Amino acid sequence: MGINELLDRILPAVTKPARYTGGEWNSVAKEWDACDVRWALAFPEIYDIGMSNLGLAILYDILNRQPQVLAERVFCPWIDMEQAMRAAGLPLFSLESRHPLAQFDLVGFSLPYEQLYTNMLNMLDLSGLPLLASDRDERHPLVVVGGAAAFNPEPMAGFADAFVLGEGEEVVLDLTEAVREARRCGAMDRQSLLRRLAGIPGVYVPRFYEVSYGPGGTVAEVAPGVPEAHLPVRKRIAAELPPPIVRPLVPYIETVHNRAAIEIQRGCGRGCRFCHAGMTLRPVRERPLAEILDAVDQIVANTGFEEIALLSLSSSDYTQIEALVQGLVARQGRGHLSISLPSLRIESVSVDLMDQLQATGRHGSFTFAPEAGTERLRAVINKPIADDDLRAVAEQVFSRGWKTIKLYFMIGQPTQDLEDMAAIARLAQEVRAAGRRLLGRKAEVHVGVSTLVPKAHTPFQWLPLASEAEVREQQEYLMDHLRGPGIKLNWNHYTETWLEAVLSRGDRRLGAVIQRAWQLGARFDGWSDQFRADAWKQAFFEAGIDPAFYATRPRSADEILPWDHLDAGVTKAFLWRDYQASLRGETRPDCREQCTGCGILVAFGEERAGLPDDVWVCPPAGDRRQTTDHGSSSVGHGPLSASRSGAP
């Protein structure tokens, strides 16, 4: 029985069958036999979440614009669908043509966060593909992994044939051409093809790098095994943002973000020390105003969406944000298009911007992330926001009719204590009081509290995760002091944070743990109601690995970190200096105004050459204030060892 016949039997019995049918408006269905390279773009989450991922949509658009190249989507089936598929012997298939994943040339997984690791293994298994890259041969597609989690790929090194470090717009075309060229040359044996991939800038093929460990369990050396395996592997960037998607897919069912989206800016110059994206997505690049306005016109015409999200890490930092919102209102009609700015900075939200947003008719919620309750702690994390500014912005928001302000904070930060918790409670109560004065009982304040997970490639990568006792004490304080009408408090569970901390700074030895946790039933680890802490703890026990080594152990200045051979463009020496500055409570300026010498302009000087000055929103390449510090890792083809680690 074929896939279509099996689906006819299965779909009526599962939740949201439209997750698995395809055929959405603006989807691309190419002739299978007319294409010489076929990609399956895999997002290891359910359709409802994956369809809102802009990165997946960008790659889908770019690849399908290429002649003789086909790109189709596949998402992780929900639990009921997985059970039905296994019972019926139905392999995981693409939405567009319903071909099994095993028939594609490349399967490209996007991993934006670590809790998706077991979902990726589940999708490989449902596809009938060997989990381990070493068990796959010429009969199997290449498994390529990208996304934010790929900046430390080591825990998943055994499962992927290759990782893409950085931005994928150009490198997916390089990978496509490598497969095509290998086929032309008759060099499709696995080893030769992978060596070809390893020679592509930004592509990391783990099997060609040997990792050894010292007596204390830390990395002693990373040594390349073939000439194509470079050290370090430097991320790829798009020097200019490619043309925006103007024909996005329109799902049949409601997704987590049921709207169109356009990226107005990439990167962030603020330098928040906890922020992985802020460090790894440098430099800041803006999309021209006219291009955004024209694209939105086309998106609305091609989709019928009534809401557009203007995306970036800090949307209000876009240098022409007020003119952009004003232009959209003028072109789309007052109140006819709802404009969403998901990422706002208190420092750059102006009264004029609020007035422009008010003209779109939106009076739902405004979201800000002070992250810390005191100005002292905000200096530690390099997010210097004055309490008075926060209160003033809240007053302005409520005065314009918005009923809800969402405030996001972090706990478990370095030097944080209960006085910082008390300050969070005071700020939230003061914001609520301002809303109640202006709007009465309609005003609400929603407080979200997450726990800091020290991430690779950030100044806090040397920090230990805060202990469970410390985190629970801080959470309980907030539960006791953030109560009453008009205030809602949300927080995360420590065991979920603990797993993220282990995986985000892990090494290759965690591969066995991840595989065993999946075998024990771990799935959808990012869902609180599905998270199986018992499976993970048993997997660590069976592997004889202490998770505290990865989660709650401080790192020394000279330790070789598992990701040191992977270069995000920001030097390790800069990160260490910034970490030390944080402990002194020192702040750094926005790098768009003054270069802080992080290394990104030196790393990508060639990419910037010849571009208009307004494309990269940072000091000119010749600015005498920038440094040329290269202290991240070794170069060339030699091993990365204790003597060549670039330790600060």
NORURGI-V381462 format. One record per residue. RES is the residue in one small letter. PHI is phi in radians with two decimals (NA if undefined). PSI is psi in whole degrees, 0 to 359 (none if undefined). Layout:
res->RES phi->PHI psi->PSI
res->RES phi->PHI psi->PSI
This chain:
res->m phi->NA psi->134
res->g phi->-1.37 psi->174
res->i phi->-1.06 psi->316
res->n phi->-1.09 psi->319
res->e phi->-1.18 psi->320
res->l phi->-1.13 psi->321
res->l phi->-1.13 psi->322
res->d phi->-1.01 psi->327
res->r phi->-1.42 psi->326
res->i phi->-1.49 psi->315
res->l phi->-1.02 psi->322
res->p phi->-1.08 psi->345
res->a phi->-1.82 psi->3
res->v phi->-2.00 psi->163
res->t phi->-1.22 psi->134
res->k phi->0.82 psi->68
res->p phi->-1.05 psi->337
res->a phi->-1.14 psi->348
res->r phi->-1.08 psi->336
res->y phi->-2.07 psi->9
res->t phi->-1.72 psi->331
res->g phi->1.23 psi->198
res->g phi->1.35 psi->17
res->e phi->-1.18 psi->160
res->w phi->-1.04 psi->131
res->n phi->1.35 psi->4
res->s phi->-1.22 psi->157
res->v phi->-1.99 psi->120
res->a phi->-2.08 psi->104
res->k phi->-1.68 psi->161
res->e phi->-1.23 psi->120
res->w phi->-0.99 psi->310
res->d phi->-1.29 psi->347
res->a phi->-1.50 psi->355
res->c phi->-1.91 psi->139
res->d phi->-1.73 psi->347
res->v phi->-2.34 psi->128
res->r phi->-2.18 psi->123
res->w phi->-1.86 psi->137
res->a phi->-1.86 psi->115
res->l phi->-1.59 psi->111
res->a phi->-1.88 psi->127
res->f phi->-2.03 psi->117
res->p phi->-1.43 psi->52
res->e phi->-2.53 psi->173
res->i phi->-1.20 psi->159
res->y phi->-0.90 psi->317
res->d phi->-1.01 psi->328
res->i phi->-1.62 psi->315
res->g phi->-1.09 psi->328
res->m phi->-1.21 psi->346
res->s phi->-1.65 psi->4
res->n phi->-1.48 psi->115
res->l phi->-1.20 psi->325
res->g phi->-1.04 psi->316
res->l phi->-1.07 psi->317
res->a phi->-1.11 psi->322
res->i phi->-1.12 psi->313
res->l phi->-1.15 psi->321
res->y phi->-1.02 psi->316
res->d phi->-1.19 psi->314
res->i phi->-1.11 psi->313
res->l phi->-1.18 psi->320
res->n phi->-1.30 psi->349
res->r phi->-1.37 psi->346
res->q phi->-1.47 psi->133
res->p phi->-1.13 psi->141
res->q phi->1.11 psi->21
res->v phi->-2.16 psi->138
res->l phi->-2.17 psi->135
res->a phi->-2.29 psi->125
res->e phi->-2.22 psi->160
res->r phi->-1.82 psi->152
res->v phi->-2.61 psi->138
res->f phi->-2.12 psi->167
res->c phi->-1.33 psi->124
res->p phi->-1.20 psi->145
res->w phi->-1.19 psi->168
res->i phi->-0.98 psi->318
res->d phi->-1.19 psi->323
res->m phi->-1.23 psi->321
res->e phi->-1.04 psi->314
res->q phi->-1.07 psi->318
res->a phi->-1.17 psi->321
res->m phi->-1.14 psi->316
res->r phi->-1.15 psi->321
res->a phi->-1.13 psi->326
res->a phi->-1.60 psi->354
res->g phi->1.24 psi->30
res->l phi->-1.60 psi->119
res->p phi->-1.32 psi->158
res->l phi->-1.11 psi->136
res->f phi->-2.33 psi->162
res->s phi->-1.43 psi->156
res->l phi->-1.33 psi->324
res->e phi->-1.24 psi->307
res->s phi->-1.98 psi->354
res->r phi->1.06 psi->33
res->h phi->-1.45 psi->143
res->p phi->-1.08 psi->147
res->l phi->-1.04 psi->330
res->a phi->-1.10 psi->345
res->q phi->-1.62 psi->356
res->f phi->-1.46 psi->164
res->d phi->-1.44 psi->322
res->l phi->-2.38 psi->139
res->v phi->-2.01 psi->113
res->g phi->-1.79 psi->110
res->f phi->-1.61 psi->135
res->s phi->-1.79 psi->124
res->l phi->-2.10 psi->87
res->p phi->-1.28 psi->340
res->y phi->-2.70 psi->161
res->e phi->-1.26 psi->335
res->q phi->-1.20 psi->359
res->l phi->-1.64 psi->0
res->y phi->-1.02 psi->312
res->t phi->-1.22 psi->331
res->n phi->-1.13 psi->323
res->m phi->-1.09 psi->316
res->l phi->-1.08 psi->321
res->n phi->-1.11 psi->321
res->m phi->-1.19 psi->320
res->l phi->-1.07 psi->316
res->d phi->-1.15 psi->318
res->l phi->-1.13 psi->337
res->s phi->-1.47 psi->352
res->g phi->1.37 psi->17
res->l phi->-1.67 psi->144
res->p phi->-1.04 psi->139
res->l phi->-1.17 psi->319
res->l phi->-1.50 psi->134
res->a phi->-1.04 psi->327
res->s phi->-1.18 psi->343
res->d phi->-1.65 psi->356
res->r phi->-1.65 psi->148
res->d phi->-2.36 psi->200
res->e phi->-1.08 psi->341
res->r phi->-1.33 psi->346
res->h phi->-1.91 psi->152
res->p phi->-1.20 psi->158
res->l phi->-1.29 psi->135
res->v phi->-1.82 psi->111
res->v phi->-2.00 psi->135
res->v phi->-2.14 psi->135
res->g phi->-2.39 psi->188
res->g phi->1.86 psi->175
res->a phi->-1.04 psi->323
res->a phi->-1.19 psi->343
res->a phi->-1.26 psi->351
res->f phi->-1.24 psi->341
res->n phi->-2.25 psi->86
res->p phi->-1.45 psi->355
res->e phi->-1.01 psi->319
res->p phi->-1.05 psi->333
res->m phi->-1.84 psi->13
res->a phi->-1.04 psi->327
res->g phi->-1.32 psi->346
res->f phi->-1.81 psi->341
res->a phi->-1.87 psi->144
res->d phi->-1.31 psi->324
res->a phi->-2.70 psi->152
res->f phi->-2.06 psi->144
res->v phi->-1.80 psi->122
res->l phi->-1.70 psi->117
res->g phi->1.76 psi->212
res->e phi->-1.54 psi->141
res->g phi->-1.72 psi->356
res->e phi->-1.01 psi->318
res->e phi->-1.59 psi->323
res->v phi->-1.22 psi->331
res->v phi->-1.14 psi->329
res->l phi->-1.27 psi->324
res->d phi->-1.12 psi->318
res->l phi->-1.12 psi->318
res->t phi->-1.04 psi->314
res->e phi->-1.19 psi->326
res->a phi->-1.11 psi->318
res->v phi->-1.16 psi->317
res->r phi->-1.11 psi->316
res->e phi->-1.17 psi->321
res->a phi->-1.09 psi->322
res->r phi->-1.16 psi->320
res->r phi->-1.10 psi->321
res->c phi->-1.48 psi->355
res->g phi->1.24 psi->26
res->a phi->-1.94 psi->57
res->m phi->-1.67 psi->10
res->d phi->-1.14 psi->147
res->r phi->-0.99 psi->314
res->q phi->-1.11 psi->315
res->s phi->-1.14 psi->319
res->l phi->-1.14 psi->319
res->l phi->-1.20 psi->326
res->r phi->-1.14 psi->323
res->r phi->-1.09 psi->318
res->l phi->-1.16 psi->321
res->a phi->-1.10 psi->336
res->g phi->-1.40 psi->354
res->i phi->-1.44 psi->128
res->p phi->-0.98 psi->135
res->g phi->1.53 psi->357
res->v phi->-1.85 psi->129
res->y phi->-2.03 psi->120
res->v phi->-1.90 psi->101
res->p phi->-1.02 psi->327
res->r phi->-1.10 psi->342
res->f phi->-1.63 psi->11
res->y phi->-2.25 psi->124
res->e phi->-1.69 psi->126
res->v phi->-1.90 psi->130
res->s phi->-2.11 psi->157
res->y phi->-2.16 psi->148
res->g phi->-1.52 psi->181
res->p phi->-1.03 psi->327
res->g phi->-1.46 psi->359
res->g phi->1.63 psi->355
res->t phi->-1.48 psi->165
res->v phi->-1.14 psi->131
res->a phi->-1.76 psi->324
res->e phi->-2.83 psi->144
res->v phi->-2.14 psi->116
res->a phi->-2.13 psi->127
res->p phi->-1.28 psi->148
res->g phi->-1.90 psi->350
res->v phi->-2.38 psi->157
res->p phi->-1.04 psi->330
res->e phi->-1.25 psi->344
res->a phi->-1.48 psi->102
res->h phi->-1.50 psi->157
res->l phi->-2.31 psi->127
res->p phi->-1.39 psi->168
res->v phi->-1.60 psi->115
res->r phi->-1.67 psi->142
res->k phi->-1.09 psi->159
res->r phi->-1.72 psi->146
res->i phi->-2.31 psi->158
res->a phi->-1.63 psi->111
res->a phi->-1.01 psi->321
res->e phi->-2.11 psi->141
res->l phi->-1.12 psi->132
res->p phi->-1.20 psi->166
res->p phi->-0.93 psi->140
res->p phi->-1.24 psi->159
res->i phi->-1.27 psi->126
res->v phi->-1.99 psi->355
res->r phi->-2.22 psi->62
res->p phi->-1.19 psi->156
res->l phi->-1.21 psi->146
res->v phi->-1.99 psi->106
res->p phi->-1.16 psi->155
res->y phi->-1.36 psi->337
res->i phi->-2.08 psi->164
res->e phi->-1.23 psi->133
res->t phi->-1.91 psi->175
res->v phi->-1.09 psi->328
res->h phi->-2.21 psi->94
res->n phi->-1.51 psi->74
res->r phi->-2.84 psi->167
res->a phi->-1.49 psi->161
res->a phi->-2.50 psi->146
res->i phi->-2.43 psi->134
res->e phi->-1.45 psi->115
res->i phi->-1.62 psi->342
res->q phi->-2.81 psi->144
res->r phi->-2.15 psi->139
res->g phi->1.58 psi->168
res->c phi->-2.61 psi->138
res->g phi->-1.77 psi->5
res->r phi->-1.22 psi->326
res->g phi->1.37 psi->33
res->c phi->-1.06 psi->130
res->r phi->-1.32 psi->343
res->f phi->-1.59 psi->350
res->c phi->-1.58 psi->111
res->h phi->-1.13 psi->313
res->a phi->-1.11 psi->322
res->g phi->-1.11 psi->330
res->m phi->-1.53 psi->318
res->t phi->-1.47 psi->343
res->l phi->-1.72 psi->9
res->r phi->-1.12 psi->151
res->p phi->-1.50 psi->171
res->v phi->-1.35 psi->127
res->r phi->-2.28 psi->132
res->e phi->-1.86 psi->148
res->r phi->-1.55 psi->137
res->p phi->-1.04 psi->144
res->l phi->-1.00 psi->312
res->a phi->-1.07 psi->323
res->e phi->-1.12 psi->320
res->i phi->-1.15 psi->313
res->l phi->-1.06 psi->315
res->d phi->-1.14 psi->320
res->a phi->-1.14 psi->319
res->v phi->-1.10 psi->320
res->d phi->-0.97 psi->314
res->q phi->-1.21 psi->320
res->i phi->-1.06 psi->314
res->v phi->-1.09 psi->317
res->a phi->-1.16 psi->326
res->n phi->-1.55 psi->350
res->t phi->-2.26 psi->326
res->g phi->1.45 psi->4
res->f phi->-1.05 psi->144
res->e phi->-1.88 psi->3
res->e phi->-2.33 psi->137
res->i phi->-2.18 psi->131
res->a phi->-1.75 psi->126
res->l phi->-1.65 psi->102
res->l phi->-1.70 psi->140
res->s phi->-3.02 psi->174
res->l phi->-1.18 psi->337
res->s phi->-2.67 psi->83
res->s phi->-1.10 psi->325
res->s phi->-1.29 psi->353
res->d phi->-1.49 psi->350
res->y phi->-0.99 psi->127
res->t phi->-1.12 psi->338
res->q phi->-2.05 psi->35
res->i phi->-1.11 psi->320
res->e phi->-1.18 psi->318
res->a phi->-1.13 psi->326
res->l phi->-1.14 psi->310
res->v phi->-1.10 psi->318
res->q phi->-1.06 psi->317
res->g phi->-1.13 psi->322
res->l phi->-1.16 psi->319
res->v phi->-1.11 psi->318
res->a phi->-1.14 psi->322
res->r phi->-1.48 psi->328
res->q phi->-1.70 psi->347
res->g phi->1.68 psi->135
res->r phi->-1.06 psi->122
res->g phi->1.43 psi->356
res->h phi->-1.54 psi->337
res->l phi->-2.22 psi->121
res->s phi->-1.47 psi->129
res->i phi->-1.90 psi->126
res->s phi->-1.96 psi->130
res->l phi->-2.05 psi->90
res->p phi->-1.17 psi->336
res->s phi->-2.18 psi->102
res->l phi->-2.01 psi->143
res->r phi->-1.86 psi->131
res->i phi->-0.98 psi->323
res->e phi->-1.18 psi->336
res->s phi->-2.07 psi->8
res->v phi->-1.52 psi->119
res->s phi->-1.83 psi->165
res->v phi->-1.07 psi->320
res->d phi->-1.08 psi->320
res->l phi->-1.13 psi->317
res->m phi->-1.03 psi->319
res->d phi->-1.14 psi->321
res->q phi->-1.14 psi->317
res->l phi->-1.14 psi->325
res->q phi->-1.07 psi->328
res->a phi->-1.17 psi->343
res->t phi->-1.43 psi->354
res->g phi->1.51 psi->7
res->r phi->-1.53 psi->127
res->h phi->-2.40 psi->41
res->g phi->-1.50 psi->270
res->s phi->-2.45 psi->154
res->f phi->-1.98 psi->139
res->t phi->-2.09 psi->129
res->f phi->-2.31 psi->154
res->a phi->-2.24 psi->83
res->p phi->-1.12 psi->333
res->e phi->1.26 psi->327
res->a phi->-2.40 psi->154
res->g phi->-1.50 psi->341
res->t phi->-2.11 psi->153
res->e phi->-1.13 psi->327
res->r phi->-1.02 psi->311
res->l phi->-1.26 psi->331
res->r phi->-1.16 psi->330
res->a phi->-1.18 psi->323
res->v phi->-1.06 psi->319
res->i phi->-1.62 psi->4
res->n phi->1.08 psi->45
res->k phi->-2.25 psi->68
res->p phi->-1.29 psi->100
res->i phi->-2.16 psi->128
res->a phi->-1.36 psi->141
res->d phi->-0.99 psi->320
res->d phi->-1.08 psi->323
res->d phi->-1.16 psi->319
res->l phi->-1.09 psi->314
res->r phi->-1.13 psi->321
res->a phi->-1.16 psi->318
res->v phi->-1.13 psi->318
res->a phi->-1.03 psi->317
res->e phi->-1.07 psi->316
res->q phi->-1.14 psi->321
res->v phi->-1.10 psi->308
res->f phi->-1.10 psi->325
res->s phi->-1.15 psi->342
res->r phi->-1.73 psi->10
res->g phi->1.75 psi->355
res->w phi->-1.21 psi->134
res->k phi->-1.63 psi->339
res->t phi->-2.30 psi->134
res->i phi->-2.03 psi->128
res->k phi->-1.79 psi->129
res->l phi->-2.07 psi->128
res->y phi->-1.95 psi->132
res->f phi->-2.26 psi->162
res->m phi->-2.12 psi->146
res->i phi->-2.06 psi->171
res->g phi->1.34 psi->21
res->q phi->-1.49 psi->157
res->p phi->-1.08 psi->137
res->t phi->1.25 psi->6
res->q phi->-1.27 psi->143
res->d phi->-2.46 psi->186
res->l phi->-1.21 psi->337
res->e phi->-1.13 psi->325
res->d phi->-1.18 psi->327
res->m phi->-1.16 psi->317
res->a phi->-1.06 psi->324
res->a phi->-1.20 psi->324
res->i phi->-1.03 psi->313
res->a phi->-1.08 psi->318
res->r phi->-1.11 psi->315
res->l phi->-1.08 psi->315
res->a phi->-1.08 psi->318
res->q phi->-1.19 psi->323
res->e phi->-1.18 psi->321
res->v phi->-1.13 psi->318
res->r phi->-1.07 psi->318
res->a phi->-1.08 psi->321
res->a phi->-1.11 psi->318
res->g phi->-1.13 psi->320
res->r phi->-1.17 psi->325
res->r phi->-1.11 psi->325
res->l phi->-1.65 psi->326
res->l phi->-2.13 psi->358
res->g phi->1.25 psi->214
res->r phi->-1.27 psi->353
res->k phi->-1.25 psi->336
res->a phi->-1.31 psi->135
res->e phi->-2.38 psi->153
res->v phi->-2.18 psi->122
res->h phi->-1.84 psi->123
res->v phi->-1.90 psi->120
res->g phi->-1.87 psi->131
res->v phi->-2.18 psi->116
res->s phi->-1.94 psi->168
res->t phi->-1.87 psi->133
res->l phi->-1.03 psi->126
res->v phi->-1.90 psi->110
res->p phi->-1.09 psi->124
res->k phi->-1.89 psi->153
res->a phi->-1.07 psi->149
res->h phi->1.18 psi->20
res->t phi->-2.14 psi->163
res->p phi->-1.07 psi->341
res->f phi->-1.65 psi->13
res->q phi->-1.16 psi->343
res->w phi->-1.55 psi->350
res->l phi->-1.34 psi->150
res->p phi->-1.42 psi->153
res->l phi->-1.14 psi->139
res->a phi->-1.04 psi->149
res->s phi->-1.22 psi->158
res->e phi->-1.08 psi->321
res->a phi->-1.12 psi->317
res->e phi->-1.13 psi->315
res->v phi->-1.13 psi->316
res->r phi->-1.16 psi->324
res->e phi->-1.07 psi->317
res->q phi->-1.21 psi->320
res->q phi->-1.10 psi->316
res->e phi->-1.14 psi->325
res->y phi->-1.06 psi->315
res->l phi->-1.18 psi->323
res->m phi->-1.07 psi->323
res->d phi->-1.31 psi->331
res->h phi->-1.91 psi->356
res->l phi->-2.05 psi->76
res->r phi->-2.29 psi->168
res->g phi->1.89 psi->171
res->p phi->-1.05 psi->136
res->g phi->1.50 psi->2
res->i phi->-2.23 psi->130
res->k phi->-2.16 psi->139
res->l phi->-2.15 psi->130
res->n phi->-2.17 psi->145
res->w phi->-2.55 psi->168
res->n phi->-1.87 psi->158
res->h phi->-1.46 psi->140
res->y phi->-1.07 psi->321
res->t phi->-1.11 psi->327
res->e phi->-1.21 psi->319
res->t phi->-1.11 psi->318
res->w phi->-1.00 psi->314
res->l phi->-1.12 psi->316
res->e phi->-1.04 psi->319
res->a phi->-1.13 psi->321
res->v phi->-1.13 psi->310
res->l phi->-1.24 psi->325
res->s phi->-1.25 psi->337
res->r phi->-2.13 psi->28
res->g phi->-1.48 psi->178
res->d phi->-2.20 psi->189
res->r phi->-1.12 psi->337
res->r phi->-1.15 psi->344
res->l phi->-1.36 psi->349
res->g phi->-0.99 psi->317
res->a phi->-1.13 psi->325
res->v phi->-1.18 psi->314
res->i phi->-1.06 psi->315
res->q phi->-1.13 psi->319
res->r phi->-1.21 psi->321
res->a phi->-1.05 psi->319
res->w phi->-1.10 psi->317
res->q phi->-1.07 psi->330
res->l phi->-1.49 psi->3
res->g phi->1.90 psi->6
res->a phi->-1.19 psi->125
res->r phi->-2.63 psi->154
res->f phi->0.80 psi->55
res->d phi->-1.16 psi->344
res->g phi->-1.47 psi->357
res->w phi->-1.76 psi->121
res->s phi->-1.03 psi->324
res->d phi->-1.39 psi->352
res->q phi->-1.95 psi->346
res->f phi->-1.10 psi->130
res->r phi->-1.98 psi->83
res->a phi->-1.06 psi->326
res->d phi->-1.11 psi->322
res->a phi->-1.12 psi->317
res->w phi->-1.17 psi->318
res->k phi->-1.15 psi->322
res->q phi->-1.16 psi->320
res->a phi->-1.10 psi->319
res->f phi->-1.11 psi->318
res->f phi->-1.09 psi->314
res->e phi->-1.15 psi->327
res->a phi->-1.41 psi->351
res->g phi->1.20 psi->31
res->i phi->-1.97 psi->132
res->d phi->-1.57 psi->113
res->p phi->-1.12 psi->339
res->a phi->-1.09 psi->333
res->f phi->-1.02 psi->326
res->y phi->-1.67 psi->327
res->a phi->-1.59 psi->309
res->t phi->-2.01 psi->18
res->r phi->-1.75 psi->126
res->p phi->-1.23 psi->148
res->r phi->-1.77 psi->147
res->s phi->-1.55 psi->165
res->a phi->-1.09 psi->326
res->d phi->-1.69 psi->7
res->e phi->-1.25 psi->136
res->i phi->-1.37 psi->117
res->l phi->-1.50 psi->151
res->p phi->-1.02 psi->341
res->w phi->-1.91 psi->11
res->d phi->-1.11 psi->338
res->h phi->-1.47 psi->4
res->l phi->-2.03 psi->124
res->d phi->-1.88 psi->114
res->a phi->-1.57 psi->3
res->g phi->1.66 psi->340
res->v phi->-1.71 psi->124
res->t phi->-1.28 psi->152
res->k phi->-1.12 psi->325
res->a phi->-1.11 psi->319
res->f phi->-1.11 psi->316
res->l phi->-1.07 psi->320
res->w phi->-1.15 psi->316
res->r phi->-1.07 psi->321
res->d phi->-1.21 psi->324
res->y phi->-1.08 psi->315
res->q phi->-1.13 psi->323
res->a phi->-1.11 psi->325
res->s phi->-1.12 psi->321
res->l phi->-1.18 psi->338
res->r phi->-1.62 psi->359
res->g phi->1.28 psi->25
res->e phi->-1.60 psi->144
res->t phi->-1.90 psi->159
res->r phi->-2.02 psi->151
res->p phi->-1.29 psi->164
res->d phi->-1.05 psi->127
res->c phi->-1.25 psi->351
res->r phi->-1.32 psi->342
res->e phi->-1.78 psi->326
res->q phi->-2.59 psi->126
res->c phi->-1.13 psi->131
res->t phi->-1.71 psi->5
res->g phi->1.26 psi->37
res->c phi->-1.31 psi->341
res->g phi->1.90 psi->349
res->i phi->-1.18 psi->324
res->l phi->-1.23 psi->328
res->v phi->-1.25 psi->317
res->a phi->-1.10 psi->325
res->f phi->-2.13 psi->35
res->g phi->-1.07 psi->321
res->e phi->-1.16 psi->321
res->e phi->-1.15 psi->328
res->r phi->-1.39 psi->333
res->a phi->-0.99 psi->132
res->g phi->1.52 psi->353
res->l phi->-1.43 psi->151
res->p phi->-1.01 psi->149
res->d phi->-1.08 psi->335
res->d phi->-1.58 psi->4
res->v phi->-1.38 psi->312
res->w phi->-1.69 psi->117
res->v phi->-1.55 psi->77
res->c phi->-2.78 psi->170
res->p phi->-1.01 psi->151
res->p phi->-0.97 psi->155
res->a phi->-1.04 psi->335
res->g phi->-1.64 psi->9
res->d phi->-1.03 psi->122
res->r phi->-1.19 psi->347
res->r phi->-1.41 psi->344
res->q phi->-1.39 psi->156
res->t phi->-1.82 psi->171
res->t phi->-2.10 psi->38
res->d phi->-1.24 psi->124
res->h phi->-1.89 psi->28
res->g phi->-1.36 psi->41
res->s phi->-1.71 psi->309
res->s phi->-2.90 psi->177
res->s phi->-1.30 psi->167
res->v phi->-2.19 psi->170
res->g phi->1.46 psi->211
res->h phi->-1.97 psi->3
res->g phi->-1.34 psi->173
res->p phi->-1.30 psi->153
res->l phi->-1.63 psi->112
res->s phi->-2.32 psi->179
res->a phi->-1.02 psi->328
res->s phi->-1.46 psi->349
res->r phi->-2.26 psi->30
res->s phi->-1.41 psi->350
res->g phi->1.19 psi->27
res->a phi->-1.06 psi->137
res->p phi->-1.20 psi->none
